[in-house]
Each structure stands twice: as structure tokens, then as C-alpha cells.
Amino acid sequence: MKKLINLRSVLRAIAALAIAIGCASTTTTTIAAPPQKEVMLQQAGFKTHTVTTARQKEHLQALPEGKVSIVQQNGKTFYAYPDVAHNTVYTGTEAQYQAYKQAQLQASIQNRGLNVDPDPHGIAINEFDGFGPLGGDER
């Protein structure tokens, strides 16, 4: 009878070890991080402009951080997104802004916790100058 009890104990220990090893080797699926706004802006065709002058820095700091804003240059409307940490501003046209909004919508569908920005707000900059033509191919 004692041998039967010891055999059961050994078998239980082996079973417990097998379960522990099986659980330890199970892989977990990671959810992809939502794309960064800067990446989506570039994919939508927004151009990057590096801030190099004091006037440009003033314009950059006047933009609300983390939001796309409407700006005017030479009577034309553009959309601007500041990246203060990298001294860069992303600018795009209406079509590029709409492509960005579509990319944001798709990302929010794929990543349910992602907040989609509301429509941009105009800012108190009548002329967003000092960057050259905003519709150009500067990078």
C-alpha cells in the first residue's frame, strides 16, 4: 500500500511539472502599438520643416502641441503639426490633411483605445512665414 501511495505522489509531481513547463512555454500575442502621429502625417504627404530661426521657433511654439492647426501663408491655407522636441513642423494641404484623418480613423478602428483628433482649430497666426513655401518639397 505504501508503494502505491509513493507511486501516486511521483506521478502527481510529474504531472504538475509537465503542466508548469507547458504553461511556461506558451507564447503570448502582443498587440501592435498604434502608429505615431508623425508617421501618419508623413505617410499622408505632410512635409517636414526644421526650425532654424528665432521667428520660426516663435511660430512653432504658438501651435498647440499634439494637434493639427490651420495656418495661412501667402493667402493659402495649410495644416501644421508641431514637433517641439525635434524642432520640426509638419505641414500639409487640405488633401494631405484628409488622408491623415483617414489614416487616423483606420488606426482607431484597429486600436480601439486610440483617440482620434477632432478637427483642427485655427490659430492666431495670420502669416506663417519664415519656412519657405509650405507646399514645397522641403525635408
N, C-alpha and C positions, 0 to 999 in steps of 0.2 A: 504494500500500500504506500510506503514511503517513497519507493522508486517512482510510482505513478504520480505522486504529488510533485516530486522534483522534475520529472519529465514535463509535466504541465507548466511548471514555473519557467523552465528553459524555453518551451515553445511560446509562452506568453512574452517572454523577453525578446525572442527573435521576431515575433510578430510586431511588437512595439517598436523595435529597431527598424524593421522594414517600413513601417508607416512613417517614422520620423525621417528616414532617408528619402522616401518618396515625396514627402511634403517639402523637404529642403531643396530638392532638385526641381520643383515646379517653378517654371518661369512666370514672371508677371508681365503683363502687357502695359506699356506706358502709353499715355495719351500724348500726342504731339502738341507742343506748345503753340499757342496761336501766333500767327505771323506778326512781326513788329510793324507798327505804322510806317516807319521809314522805308521798310522793304516794300510794303504795299504801295506807298506813294511812288517809289522808283519804278515798280512794275507797271503802274498806271501811266507812266510817262513824265512824272514830275522831274524837273531839273534841279540839281543841287548848285547852290551858290555859296562859296566860302566867304565869311565875313572877314574883311581885312582892314576896314577903315573905321574911324570913330562914328561916322554918320551911319554906316551900315549896322554897327553894333547898337546904336540907338533904335533903329528900325527893328532889329531882331528882338530887343528887349521889350519893345512896345507890343509885340504879338503875344497873345495869350498862350502860355506854354501848354503843349499837348493837344492843341486844337488847330484846325484849319481855319484861316481867316480870309476874308475878301479884302484885297488891296487894289489900288489903282496906280497905274503907271502910264503916263502919256495918254490919258483918257481911256485906256483899256483896262478891263477887269481881269485880275488874276487871283489865284488862290495860293496862300502862303502858309507853310507849316514851319515853325522854328525848332531847331535842334540846338539849343543854347550850349549844351555840354560839348558839342563838337564844332561850335561857331559856324553853323551852317543853316541855311534856309532853303526849304524845298518849295519851288513854285511851279504852278501848272495852270492850264487853261480850263475852261468850263468842261470840255470833253474829257480832259485828263482827270478832273475832279469827279465827274460822273463815273469814270472807270474805277477810280479809287473807292467810291461809295459802293459800287457793285462788288468789288473785292472784299470790302468790309462786311457786306451783307452775307456773302458766301462764307467768310471766316466765322461769322457769328452763328451761322447755321451749323457749321462743323464743330464749333467750340461754343456750346450753349452758354457758358459763363461770360463770354466776351461781350463787352458793351460797344454798341455802335455809336459813333459820334453823331450828335444832332447836326442839322445844317449849320454852315459857318455863320459867324456873326461879322458884320462889317466893323472895321476899326477906324479910329480917328487918324488915319494917315491918308491924306489926300494924294500925295505923290510918294510912292515907294521907290525912291530913286537911289542911285549910288551903286546899283548892282548890274548896270548894263541892261540890255533888253531881256526881260524876264521870259519871253517866249523863245529865246535863242537856245543854242546847244551848249551852253557853258556847263562845265563839270569840274 
